[in-house]
Amino acid sequence: MNDQTLSETIEALLVARNPRQMQTARAALQPGYCLRAAGLLRDIHGTVLIGTGFPVGNTFETDGPVGAIALYQGLEALGARPVIACASPLAEALAADYRVLTLACAPGDGGERAATDWLAANNPAAVVSIERPGVTADGHYYNMRGEDISPRCGVFDPFLTHASCPTIAIGDGGNEIGMGKIAGAIAALDIRVAVTDCDELLVADVSNWGAYGLLAFLGLWSQRDLLGEFSPLATLRYLSERGSVDGVTRENTLTEDGMAPTEGDAVIREIRQLTGFLQD
């Protein structure tokens, strides 16, 4: 199949379970968004900033960091210089093994100065957001339960709004950065919709899986089985040892949004079959 057809097939796969109505979000996007987003990362050898981390209580959830680490490893393997942007305590959890930019939790000036200074100093080739809280129309951040998490979530929106490079966002509910692109279409969902836009938005039942859609094309174009080189389960264990929790159950388990790791494995397996790296 050609790249456009492959993209649309992967896009359908990523929302096939539909626990949070992301099929509605998908219908609001121009088909081929996975392909277009991956194209923005093709042959990049500069800095790629990857924002992630959604606070749950005093720690962080598994959805987001798994995908960020997968994309980090894939981009680094292809010659880019990825940096993960996140707030405490995720920043400290990752700092020994990854390049990390720590985001301030206090809203302050909305993070505008920190973002513009970093962007000017580092001139990234792309900025990606994976399951990052997005600011709403009232200037606050909310989780899926409607709880105000502003003091704990860190501020990443300005890194996209002030970027002069391509921006990509991945979300699975409507309250994440990038969902401003389709805010009208998802306004009826049971969520406080985020308003921050992006160049290309990917939606998935679990945001981590959106990163796999990007890696599908980056691997196909480079003829490298990037998804075969990544282990979601090992990454979940790595995060669990550092205090992660499932965003739905709020328990320290090897799950993503209430789903067993076998669900993510199945998504990867099917994508690898579609891209020819895994035979039936």
SEMITI-660551 format. One record per atom (N, C-alpha, C, O, CB): x, y, z. Coordinates in steps of 0.2 Angstrom, whole numbers, padded with zeros to 4 digits, always signed. Atoms other than C-alpha are relative to their C-alpha. Glycine has a CB too. Example, Ala and Ser with C-alpha at 12.3 -4.5 7.8 and 13.67 -1.06 7.14 Angstrom:
2
+0004-0006+0000+0062-0022+0039+0004+0006+0000+0009+0005+0003-0005+0000+0006-0004-0006-0001+0068-0005+0036-0004+0005+0003-0001+0011+0004+0002+0002-0007
# end
This chain:
280
+0004-0006+0000+0000+0000+0000+0004+0006+0000+0010+0006+0002-0005+0000+0006-0004-0006+0000+0006+0018-0003+0000+0003+0007-0004+0001+0012-0003+0005-0005-0001-0003-0007+0011+0029+0012-0007+0003+0002-0008+0003+0008+0005+0006-0001+0006-0003-0002-0006+0038+0012-0005-0005+0003-0008-0004+0008-0004+0004-0006+0004+0006-0003-0016+0022+0014+0003-0003+0006-0001-0004+0011+0000-0005-0006-0003+0002-0007-0004+0016+0027-0001+0004+0005-0003+0002+0011+0008-0001-0001+0001-0005-0006-0006+0032+0037-0007-0001+0002-0009-0001+0008+0001+0007-0003+0007+0001-0002-0025+0030+0036-0002-0006+0004-0006-0006+0008-0004+0001-0006+0001+0007-0003-0024+0012+0041+0003+0000+0008-0001-0002+0012+0004-0006-0004-0003-0001-0007-0013+0016+0056-0004+0005+0004-0005+0004+0010+0007+0003+0000+0004-0005-0004-0024+0031+0061-0006-0004+0003-0008-0002+0008-0002+0006-0004+0006+0004-0002-0039+0019+0062+0002-0005+0005-0002-0006+0010-0003-0004-0006-0002+0005-0005-0029+0006+0072+0001+0004+0007-0001+0001+0012+0007-0003-0002-0001-0003-0007-0024+0019+0085-0006+0002+0004-0005+0003+0010+0004+0006-0002+0006-0002-0003-0042+0023+0089-0005-0005+0000-0011-0004+0001-0003+0007-0003+0005+0006+0001-0050+0006+0086-0003-0002+0007-0009-0004+0006+0004-0006-0002+0004+0002-0006-0054+0003+0105-0004+0006+0002-0010+0004+0005+0006-0001+0005+0004-0006-0001-0061+0021+0107-0003+0001+0007-0009+0002+0008-0006-0001-0005+0003-0001-0007-0063+0022+0126-0001+0007+0002-0005+0008+0006+0005-0003+0005+0001-0007-0001-0062+0041+0126-0002+0004-0006-0001+0010-0007+0006+0003+0003+0003-0003+0005-0071+0044+0110+0005+0004-0005+0004+0009-0008-0005+0005+0002-0005-0003+0004-0055+0048+0100-0002-0001-0008+0001+0002-0012+0007-0003+0001+0002+0000+0007-0064+0042+0084-0003+0006-0002-0003+0008-0008-0005-0006-0001+0003-0007+0001-0074+0058+0085+0006+0005-0002+0005+0009-0006-0004+0003+0006-0006-0004+0001-0057+0067+0086+0003-0001-0007+0005+0003-0011+0005+0000+0005-0003+0002+0007-0050+0057+0071-0004+0003-0006-0001+0005-0011+0001-0007+0000+0004-0002+0006-0065+0062+0060+0001+0007-0001-0001+0009-0007-0007-0002+0002-0001-0007+0001-0061+0080+0063+0006+0002-0003+0007+0008-0005-0001+0004+0007-0006-0002+0003-0044+0079+0056+0001-0003-0007-0003-0007-0009+0006-0004+0004-0001+0002+0007-0038+0078+0038+0004-0007+0000+0009-0007+0003+0003+0005-0004-0003+0006+0001-0034+0060+0034+0008+0000-0002+0009+0005-0006-0003-0005-0004-0007+0000+0002-0015+0056+0033+0004+0004+0005+0010+0006+0003+0001+0003-0007-0004-0004-0004-0010+0066+0048+0006-0003+0003+0011+0000+0005-0005+0002+0006-0005+0004-0002+0001+0052+0054+0006+0001-0005+0012+0002-0002-0001-0007+0001-0005-0001+0005+0011+0053+0038+0003+0007+0000+0009+0008+0000-0003-0002-0007-0003-0007+0000+0012+0072+0038+0004+0001+0006+0009+0005+0005-0006+0004-0001-0004-0001-0006+0018+0072+0056+0007-0003-0001+0012+0000+0001-0004-0002+0006-0006+0004+0000+0031+0059+0053+0005+0004-0005+0011+0004-0004-0001-0007-0002-0004-0004+0005+0037+0069+0037+0003+0006+0003+0008+0008+0001-0005+0002-0005-0004-0006-0004+0041+0084+0049+0006-0002+0003+0010+0002+0005-0005+0003+0004-0006+0002-0004+0053+0073+0058+0005-0004-0005+0010-0006-0002-0002-0005+0005-0004+0004+0005+0061+0065+0042+0007+0003-0001+0007+0009-0002-0004-0001-0006-0007-0002+0001+0080+0066+0041+0002+0006+0004+0007+0010+0003+0000+0002-0007-0002-0005-0005+0081+0078+0056+0006-0003+0004+0007-0008+0006-0006+0001+0005-0006+0001-0004+0098+0079+0064+0002+0005+0005+0007+0004+0008+0006-0001-0005-0001-0005-0005+0096+0093+0075-0004-0002+0006-0005-0007+0008-0002+0007-0002+0003+0001-0006+0088+0095+0092-0008+0000-0001-0011+0003-0005+0001+0006+0005+0007+0001+0000+0070+0089+0094-0002+0000+0008+0000-0005+0011-0002-0007-0003+0002-0001-0007+0061+0094+0110-0006-0004+0001-0011-0003-0003-0001+0007+0002+0005+0004-0001+0049+0081+0117-0003+0001+0006+0000-0001+0012+0002-0008-0001+0003-0001-0006+0037+0087+0130-0005-0006+0002-0009-0008-0002-0004+0007+0000+0004+0006-0003+0028+0074+0141-0001+0001+0008+0002+0005+0011+0003-0007-0002+0001+0000-0008+0022+0070+0159-0006+0003+0002-0007+0009+0001+0006+0004+0003+0006-0003-0003+0005+0072+0166-0001-0002+0007+0000-0008+0009-0007-0004-0004-0001+0001-0007+0004+0074+0185-0006-0004+0002-0012-0003+0000+0000+0006+0004+0005+0004-0003-0006+0061+0195+0002+0000+0007+0006-0003+0009-0001-0007-0003-0002-0001-0006-0006+0066+0213+0007+0003+0001+0008+0009-0002+0000-0007+0004-0007-0003-0001+0012+0069+0218+0005-0004-0005+0011-0003-0004+0003+0000+0007-0004+0004+0004+0019+0058+0204-0002+0001-0007-0005+0006-0009+0000-0007+0002+0001-0001+0007+0017+0055+0185-0003-0006-0003-0002-0012+0000+0006+0002-0004+0003+0006+0003+0007+0043+0174+0004-0003-0005+0009+0000-0008-0007+0002-0003-0004+0004+0004+0014+0030+0163-0002+0002-0008+0003+0002-0012-0002-0007+0000+0001-0002+0007+0005+0037+0147+0003+0006-0001+0002+0011+0003-0008+0000-0001-0004-0006+0002+0016+0050+0139+0007-0002+0000+0011-0002-0005-0002+0005+0004-0007+0002+0000+0033+0045+0145+0002-0006-0004+0008-0006-0007+0002-0001+0007-0002+0006+0004+0033+0028+0137+0001+0002-0007+0006+0000-0011-0005-0006+0001+0000-0002+0007+0029+0036+0120+0006+0005-0001+0009+0005-0006-0006+0003-0002-0006-0005+0001+0042+0050+0123+0006-0004+0000+0011-0002-0004+0000+0005+0006-0006+0004+0000+0055+0037+0127+0001-0003-0006+0007-0004-0009+0001-0004+0006+0000+0004+0006+0051+0027+0112+0002+0005-0006+0007+0003-0010-0007-0003-0002-0002-0005+0005+0052+0043+0101+0007+0002+0001+0011+0003-0004-0005+0005+0000-0007-0003-0001+0068+0049+0109+0005-0005-0002+0010-0004-0006+0001+0000+0008-0005+0005+0002+0077+0032+0106+0000-0001-0007+0005-0002-0010-0002-0007+0003+0000+0001+0008+0071+0031+0088+0003+0006-0003+0007+0005-0008-0007+0000-0002-0003-0006+0003+0076+0049+0084+0008+0000+0001+0011+0002-0003-0003+0006+0003-0007+0000-0001+0093+0047+0092+0003-0005-0004+0009-0004-0006+0001-0002+0008-0003+0005+0004+0096+0031+0083+0001+0002-0008+0005+0000-0011-0005-0006+0000-0001-0003+0006+0093+0041+0067+0004+0006-0001+0005+0009-0006-0007+0001-0003-0005-0005+0001+0105+0054+0071-0002+0007+0003+0001+0012+0003+0002+0001-0007+0003-0007-0003+0094+0068+0080+0003+0000+0007+0006-0004+0010-0007+0000-0001-0002-0001-0007+0097+0075+0097-0006+0002+0004-0008+0008+0005+0005+0006+0000+0006-0001-0004+0081+0073+0107+0001+0002+0007+0006+0001+0010-0004-0006+0000+0000-0003-0007+0078+0082+0123-0007-0001+0003-0012+0001+0000+0002+0007+0001+0007+0001-0003+0063+0077+0135-0001+0006+0005+0003+0007+0009+0000-0007+0004+0002-0006-0004+0054+0092+0143-0005-0003+0005-0010-0005+0002-0002+0006-0004+0005+0002-0005+0045+0088+0159+0001+0003+0007+0006+0006+0008+0000-0008+0001+0000-0003-0006+0041+0094+0176+0002-0005+0005+0003-0011+0004-0007+0003+0002-0001+0005-0006+0046+0086+0193-0006-0003+0002-0012-0001+0001+0003+0004+0006-0006+0004-0001+0046+0072+0198+0003-0004-0006+0008-0007-0005-0001-0004+0006-0002+0004+0006+0047+0065+0181+0007+0002-0002+0011-0002-0005-0005+0001-0006-0007-0003+0003+0062+0076+0176+0006-0003+0004+0011-0005+0001+0000+0008+0001-0005+0003-0004+0072+0069+0191+0001-0007-0002+0006-0010-0002-0001+0001+0007+0000+0007+0001+0067+0051+0187+0004-0002-0007+0006-0007-0007-0007-0002-0001-0003+0001+0006+0073+0053+0169+0008+0002-0001+0011+0000-0005-0004+0002-0005-0007-0004+0001+0089+0064+0171+0006-0004+0000+0011-0002-0004+0000+0005+0006-0006+0004+0000+0101+0050+0174+0001-0003-0007+0007-0005-0009+0000-0005+0005+0000+0004+0006+0097+0042+0157-0001+0004-0006+0000+0001-0012-0004-0006+0001+0002-0003+0006+0091+0055+0145+0001+0008+0001+0002+0010+0007-0008-0001-0001+0000-0007+0000+0093+0073+0141-0006+0003+0002-0011+0002-0001+0003+0003-0007+0007-0003-0003+0080+0083+0151+0000+0007+0001+0005+0010+0003-0001-0004+0007+0002-0007-0001+0073+0100+0151-0005+0000+0006-0011-0002+0004-0002+0004-0006+0005+0000-0005+0064+0103+0168-0004+0006-0001-0002+0012-0001+0004+0000+0007+0005-0005+0001+0048+0113+0166-0002+0003+0007-0002-0001+0012-0006-0002-0004+0002-0003-0007+0043+0125+0180-0007-0001+0001-0011-0001-0004+0001+0008+0000+0007+0002-0002+0027+0120+0189-0004+0007+0001-0010+0007-0001+0000-0004+0006+0004-0006-0002+0022+0138+0195-0001+0003-0007+0003+0005-0011+0004+0004+0004+0002-0003+0007+0013+0146+0180+0004+0007-0001+0006+0008-0006-0008+0002+0000-0004-0006+0000+0021+0163+0184-0002+0004-0006-0008+0006-0006+0008-0001-0001+0002-0004+0006+0021+0172+0167-0003-0004-0005-0003-0002-0011+0006+0004-0003+0002+0005+0004+0014+0157+0159+0005-0004-0004+0004-0008-0009-0004+0004-0005-0006+0004+0002+0031+0150+0155+0003+0003-0007+0007+0001-0010-0002-0007-0002-0002-0003+0006+0033+0162+0140+0007+0002+0000+0011+0000-0005-0004+0007-0001-0007-0002+0000+0050+0169+0145+0005-0006-0001+0010-0006-0004+0002+0004+0006-0004+0006-0001+0057+0152+0149+0000-0004-0007+0005-0006-0010-0002-0005+0005+0000+0003+0007+0051+0145+0132+0004+0004-0005+0007+0001-0009-0007-0001-0002-0004-0004+0005+0057+0159+0121+0007+0000+0001+0011+0000-0004-0003+0007+0000-0007+0000-0001+0074+0159+0129+0003-0006-0002+0008-0006-0005+0001+0001+0008-0003+0006+0002+0076+0141+0127+0000-0001-0008+0005-0004-0011-0004-0006+0003+0000+0001+0007+0070+0141+0109+0005+0004-0004+0008+0001-0009-0007+0002-0002-0006-0004+0003+0082+0155+0105+0006-0003+0000+0011-0003-0004-0001+0007+0002-0006+0003-0002+0096+0146+0113+0002-0006-0004+0007-0008-0006+0001+0000+0007-0001+0007+0002+0093+0129+0106-0002-0001-0008+0000-0006-0011-0003-0005+0004+0002+0000+0007+0085+0132+0089-0002-0007-0002+0001-0010-0007+0005+0003-0005+0002+0007+0002+0076+0115+0088-0003-0001-0007-0006+0004-0010-0006-0002+0005+0003+0001+0007+0071+0107+0072-0007-0002+0000-0010-0002-0005+0004-0006-0003+0007+0002-0001+0055+0101+0079-0002+0000+0007+0002-0001+0012-0002-0007-0003+0003+0000-0007+0044+0102+0095-0006-0005+0000-0010-0004-0004-0002+0007+0003+0006+0005-0001+0033+0087+0100-0003+0000+0007+0001+0000+0012+0003-0007-0002+0003+0000-0007+0021+0086+0114-0004-0007+0000-0008-0009-0005-0005+0005+0001+0003+0007-0001+0015+0068+0120-0003+0000+0007+0000-0001+0012+0005-0006-0001+0004+0000-0006+0001+0068+0133+0003+0005+0005+0005+0004+0011+0001-0007+0003-0002-0005-0004+0006+0085+0140-0007+0004+0001-0011+0005-0003+0005+0005-0003+0006-0004-0001-0008+0095+0149+0000+0006-0004+0005+0010-0005+0000+0002+0008+0001-0006+0004-0015+0109+0138-0004+0005+0004-0009+0003+0007-0003-0002-0007+0004-0006-0004-0021+0126+0145-0006+0000-0003-0007+0000-0009+0004+0006-0001+0007-0001+0003-0039+0129+0143-0002+0007+0000+0002+0011+0001-0005-0004+0005+0002-0007+0002-0049+0145+0139+0001+0004+0007+0001+0010+0006-0007+0000-0003+0000-0004-0006-0049+0150+0158+0007+0000+0002+0008+0003+0008-0004-0003+0005-0007-0001-0002-0030+0149+0159+0003-0006+0005+0008-0005+0007+0001+0006+0003-0002+0005-0005-0029+0133+0170+0000-0007-0004-0001-0007-0010-0006-0001+0005-0001+0006+0003-0025+0115+0167-0004-0005+0004-0005-0005+0010+0008-0002+0000+0005+0005-0003-0037+0100+0171+0002-0007-0002+0004-0008-0008-0007+0002-0002-0001+0007+0001-0036+0081+0172-0007-0002-0003-0011+0001-0003+0003-0004+0006+0006+0003+0003-0049+0069+0165-0006+0000+0005-0012+0000+0003+0001-0007-0002+0006-0001-0005-0059+0071+0181-0002+0007+0001-0007+0008+0005+0003-0003+0007+0002-0007+0000-0060+0090+0179+0003+0003+0006+0001+0009+0008-0008+0000+0001-0004-0003-0006-0048+0093+0194+0005+0005-0003+0008+0003-0008+0003-0006+0004-0005-0005+0002-0037+0109+0192+0006-0003+0003+0008-0003+0009-0002+0007+0003-0007+0003-0001-0019+0102+0191+0005+0006-0001+0011+0004-0002+0001-0006-0003-0005-0005+0002-0011+0119+0187+0006+0001+0004+0011+0001+0001-0004+0007+0000-0006-0001-0003+0001+0120+0201+0005-0005-0001+0011-0005+0001-0002+0001+0008-0004+0006+0001+0008+0103+0197+0002-0002-0007+0006-0007-0007-0003-0006+0004-0001+0003+0006+0008+0101+0179+0006+0003-0004+0008+0000-0010-0006+0001-0004-0005-0003+0005+0022+0112+0172-0003+0003-0006-0009+0002-0007+0005-0005-0002+0003-0004+0006+0020+0123+0157+0004-0001-0006+0010+0000-0006+0000+0008+0002-0003+0002+0006+0024+0117+0140-0003+0004-0006+0000+0004-0012+0000-0007-0001+0003-0003+0005+0012+0126+0129+0004+0005-0004+0004+0005-0010-0007+0003+0002-0004-0005+0003+0023+0141+0125+0006-0002-0005+0008+0001-0009+0003+0005+0004-0005+0003+0005+0036+0130+0117-0003-0002-0007+0001-0002-0011+0003-0007+0004+0003+0001+0006+0024+0126+0104-0003+0006-0004-0001+0008-0009-0006-0005+0000+0003-0006+0002+0015+0143+0102+0006+0005-0003+0005+0009-0007-0004+0003+0005-0005-0005+0002+0032+0152+0100+0005-0003-0004+0010+0000-0006+0004+0003+0007-0005+0003+0004+0042+0139+0090-0001+0002-0007-0006+0004-0010-0002-0008+0000-0001-0002+0007+0048+0144+0073+0001-0007-0004+0001-0006-0010+0005+0005-0001-0001+0007+0003+0050+0125+0069-0007-0004+0000-0012-0001+0003+0005-0004+0003+0007+0004+0000+0036+0112+0065-0001-0003+0007+0003-0004+0011+0001-0006-0005+0002+0002-0007+0026+0107+0080-0005-0006-0001-0009-0006-0006-0003+0005+0004+0004+0006+0000+0017+0090+0083-0002-0001+0007+0001-0001+0012+0004-0006-0003+0002+0002-0007+0006+0085+0097-0004-0007-0001-0007-0008-0006-0005+0005+0002+0004+0007+0000-0002+0068+0102-0004+0001+0007-0002+0002+0012+0005-0006+0001+0004+0001-0006-0017+0066+0114-0005-0005-0001-0006-0008-0006-0003+0007+0001+0005+0005+0000-0030+0054+0119-0007+0002+0003-0011-0003+0005+0003-0006+0003+0006-0002-0003-0044+0064+0127-0003+0006-0001-0009+0007-0001+0001-0001+0008+0003-0007+0002-0046+0082+0123+0003+0005+0004+0003+0011+0003-0007+0000+0001-0002-0005-0004-0037+0091+0137+0008+0000+0000+0011+0003+0004-0001-0002+0008-0008+0000+0001-0019+0089+0130+0002+0005-0005-0003+0008-0009+0002-0007-0003-0003-0004+0004-0008+0101+0121-0002-0002-0007-0001-0008-0009+0007+0002+0001+0001+0002+0007-0013+0101+0102-0007+0000-0001-0009+0000-0007+0003-0006-0002+0007+0001+0001-0032+0098+0105-0003+0007-0002-0009+0006-0004-0003-0003+0006+0003-0006+0002-0035+0116+0101-0001+0000-0007-0005+0004-0010+0004+0006+0002+0001+0001+0007-0034+0111+0083-0007-0002-0002-0009+0000-0007+0006-0004-0003+0006+0002+0001-0050+0103+0084-0005+0001+0006-0010-0003+0007+0000-0008-0001+0004-0001-0006-0058+0111+0099-0007+0000-0001-0011-0003+0003+0002+0007+0003+0007+0000+0002-0075+0114+0091-0003-0007-0001-0008-0008+0001-0001+0004-0006+0003+0007+0002-0077+0096+0085+0000-0004+0007-0004-0009+0007+0005-0003-0005+0000+0004-0006-0073+0089+0103-0003+0003+0006-0003+0001+0011+0007-0003+0001+0003-0004-0005-0082+0102+0113-0005-0004+0004-0006-0003+0010-0003+0006-0003+0005+0003-0003-0096+0090+0117+0003-0006+0005-0001-0009+0008-0005-0003-0005-0003+0005-0004-0084+0077+0125+0000+0002+0008+0000+0008+0009+0007-0002-0002+0000-0001-0007-0084+0075+0144+0007+0002+0002+0011-0002+0006-0003-0006+0004-0007-0002-0001-0067+0085+0146+0000+0007+0000-0004+0011-0004+0005-0003-0005-0001-0007+0000-0061+0102+0149+0005+0001-0006+0011-0001-0006+0003+0004+0006-0004+0000+0006-0054+0105+0131+0006+0005+0000+0005+0011+0002-0005+0001-0006-0006-0004+0000-0037+0112+0129+0000+0005-0007-0003+0003-0011+0007-0004+0000+0000-0005+0006-0034+0127+0117+0006+0001-0004+0006+0004-0009-0002+0007+0003-0007-0001+0003-0016+0126+0112+0000-0004-0007-0002-0010-0007+0006-0002+0004+0000+0003+0007-0014+0122+0093+0007-0003-0001+0011-0003+0003-0002+0005-0005-0007+0003+0003+0000+0113+0083-0001+0000-0007-0006+0000-0010+0001-0007+0004+0000+0001+0008+0005+0110+0065-0004-0006-0001-0008-0007-0006+0007+0000-0002+0003+0006+0001+0000+0092+0066-0002-0004+0006+0002-0004+0011+0005-0005-0004+0003+0003-0006-0011+0083+0079-0001-0008-0002-0004-0009-0007-0006+0003+0002+0001+0007+0000-0011+0064+0081-0005-0002+0006-0004+0000+0012+0006-0004+0000+0004+0003-0005-0025+0055+0091+0001-0007+0001+0002-0011-0004-0007+0003+0000-0001+0007-0001-0024+0038+0099-0004-0002+0007-0006+0003+0011+0007-0002+0001+0003+0002-0006-0033+0028+0112+0004+0001+0007+0002+0002+0012-0003-0007+0000-0005-0001-0005-0017+0029+0123+0005+0004-0004+0008+0002-0009+0003-0007+0002-0004-0005+0003-0006+0044+0119+0007-0004-0002+0010-0002-0008+0002+0006+0004-0006+0004+0002+0010+0032+0119+0000-0003-0007+0005-0002-0010+0001-0005+0005+0001+0004+0006+0003+0023+0104+0001+0005-0006+0003+0003-0011-0007-0003-0001-0001-0004+0005+0004+0039+0094+0007+0001-0002+0008+0002-0008-0003+0007+0002-0007+0000+0002+0022+0039+0095+0002-0006-0004+0007-0005-0009+0005+0000+0007-0001+0006+0005+0022+0022+0087-0002+0001-0007+0002-0001-0011-0004-0006+0003+0002-0002+0007+0013+0029+0072+0005+0004-0003+0007+0003-0009-0006+0004+0000-0005-0003+0003+0027+0041+0070+0006-0004-0002+0009-0003-0007+0002+0006+0005-0005+0005+0001+0040+0028+0072-0001-0005-0006+0004-0007-0009+0002-0004+0006+0001+0005+0006+0032+0017+0059+0002+0003-0006+0006-0001-0010-0008-0001-0001-0003-0003+0006+0036+0029+0045+0007+0002+0001+0011+0001-0004-0004+0007-0001-0007-0002-0001+0053+0035+0052+0004-0007-0001+0009-0007-0004+0001+0003+0007-0004+0007+0001+0058+0016+0052-0001-0002-0007+0004-0005-0010-0003-0005+0005+0001+0002+0007+0050+0013+0035+0005+0003-0005+0008+0000-0009-0007+0001-0002-0004-0004+0004+0059+0027+0027+0008-0001+0001+0012-0001-0004-0001+0007+0001-0007+0001-0001+0076+0023+0035+0002-0008+0000+0007-0010+0000+0002+0002+0007-0001+0007+0000+0073+0004+0033+0003-0003+0006+0008-0007+0006+0004-0002-0006-0002+0003-0006+0076+0001+0051-0006-0001+0005-0011+0003+0005+0005+0006+0004+0006+0002-0004+0064-0008+0063+0000+0003+0007+0002+0000+0012+0000-0008+0000+0000-0003-0006+0063+0005+0076-0005-0002+0005-0003-0002+0011-0001+0008-0001+0004+0003-0005+0048-0002+0084+0002-0007+0003+0000-0008+0009-0007+0000-0003-0003+0006-0002+0056-0019+0085+0005+0001+0005+0007-0004+0009+0002-0004-0006-0005-0002-0004+0070-0011+0094-0002+0003+0007+0002+0003+0012+0005+0005-0003+0002-0003-0006+0059-0004+0108-0004-0005+0004-0008-0009+0001-0004+0006-0002+0004+0005-0005+0051-0013+0123-0004+0004+0004-0002+0007+0009+0005-0004+0004+0004-0004-0004+0036-0005+0130+0000-0003+0007-0001+0001+0012-0007+0000-0003+0000+0003-0007+0036-0017+0145+0006+0001+0004+0005+0003+0010-0001-0008-0001-0006-0002-0003+0054-0014+0149-0001+0007+0002+0002+0009+0008+0006-0001-0004+0000-0007-0001+0050+0005+0148-0005+0001+0006-0004+0005+0010-0002+0004-0006+0004-0001-0005+0035+0003+0159+0003-0002+0007+0002+0001+0012-0007-0005-0001-0003+0002-0006+0045-0007+0172+0005+0006+0002+0006+0007+0008+0004-0006-0001-0005-0005-0001+0059+0007+0171-0004+0006+0004-0002+0008+0009+0003+0003-0006+0004-0005-0003+0045+0020+0175-0003-0002+0007-0003+0002+0011-0005+0003-0005+0003+0002-0006+0037+0010+0188+0005+0000+0006+0003+0002+0012-0003-0007-0001-0005+0000-0005+0053+0008+0198+0001+0007+0002+0004+0008+0008+0006-0003-0003-0001-0007-0002+0053+0027+0198-0006+0004+0002-0006+0010+0003+0003+0004-0006+0006-0002-0003+0036+0029+0205-0006+0002-0005-0011+0005-0002+0002+0006+0003+0006-0001+0004+0024+0030+0190-0006-0003+0002-0006-0008+0006+0002-0002-0008+0006+0004-0001+0006+0026+0191-0004+0000-0006-0003+0004-0011-0004+0004+0006+0005+0000+0005-0008+0022+0179-0005+0006+0000-0007+0007+0006-0004-0007-0001+0004-0006-0001-0018+0038+0175-0007-0001+0001-0010+0003+0004+0001+0004-0007+0007+0002-0001-0035+0029+0176+0000-0003+0007-0005+0000+0011-0002-0004-0005+0001+0003-0006-0032+0018+0191+0004+0004+0006+0002+0003+0012+0002-0007+0000-0004-0003-0005-0019+0029+0200+0004-0005+0004+0006-0004+0010-0004+0005+0004-0004+0005-0004-0010+0013+0205+0007-0001-0004+0007+0000-0010-0004-0007+0000-0006+0001+0003+0008+0009+0202+0001-0007-0003+0003-0012+0000+0006+0000+0006+0001+0006+0004+0005-0005+0189+0003+0001-0007+0005+0007-0009-0007-0002-0001-0003-0001+0007+0013-0009+0172-0006+0000-0005-0006-0004-0009+0004-0007-0001+0005-0001+0004-0002-0003+0163+0000+0008-0003+0003+0012+0000-0007-0001+0004+0001-0006+0003-0007+0012+0152-0007+0002+0000-0011-0002-0004+0003+0000-0007+0007-0002+0000-0024+0021+0155-0004-0006+0001-0009-0007-0002-0001+0003-0007+0004+0006-0002-0031+0005+0163+0001-0006-0005-0003-0011-0004-0007+0002+0000-0001+0006+0005-0025-0006+0148+0007-0004+0002+0012-0001+0003+0000+0003-0007-0006+0005-0001-0013-0021+0150+0005+0002-0005+0004+0004-0011-0002-0007+0000-0005-0001+0005+0004-0019+0141-0001-0004-0006+0002-0002-0011+0006-0002+0003+0001+0004+0006-0002-0033+0129-0004+0004-0005-0003+0003-0011-0004-0006+0002+0003-0004+0005-0013-0020+0121+0005+0005-0004+0004+0005-0010-0005+0005+0004-0006-0003+0003+0002-0009+0117+0004-0004-0005+0006-0002-0010+0004+0004+0005-0004+0005+0004+0011-0024+0111-0003-0002-0006+0000-0002-0012+0002-0006+0004+0004+0002+0006-0003-0028+0099+0000+0005-0005+0000+0004-0011-0007-0002+0002+0000-0006+0004-0003-0011+0092+0007+0000-0004+0007+0001-0010-0001+0007+0004-0007+0000+0003+0016-0012+0089+0000-0006-0005+0003-0005-0011+0005+0000+0005+0000+0006+0005+0014-0029+0081-0003+0001-0006-0001-0001-0011-0002-0007+0004+0004-0001+0006+0001-0024+0069+0003+0005-0004+0003+0005-0010-0007+0002+0002-0004-0006+0004+0011-0008+0064+0006-0004-0003+0007-0002-0009+0002+0005+0004-0006+0003+0003+0026-0019+0061-0002-0004-0006+0002-0005-0010+0004-0004+0005+0003+0004+0006+0016-0031+0050-0002+0005-0006+0000+0003-0011-0006-0004+0003+0002-0005+0006+0009-0016+0040+0006+0003-0003+0006+0004-0009-0004+0006+0003-0005-0003+0003+0026-0009+0037+0006-0005-0002+0011-0004-0005+0004+0005+0005-0004+0005+0003+0034-0026+0033+0006-0002+0004+0010-0006+0002+0002+0002-0007-0006+0002-0004+0046-0028+0047-0002-0007+0004+0003-0010+0007+0001+0005+0005+0002+0007-0004+0036-0043+0055-0005-0003-0005-0010-0001-0007-0004+0002+0007+0004+0004+0004+0029-0057+0045-0006-0003+0004-0005-0005+0010+0004-0005-0004+0006+0003-0004+0011-0064+0049+0002-0007+0002-0002-0011+0005-0006+0000-0005
# end
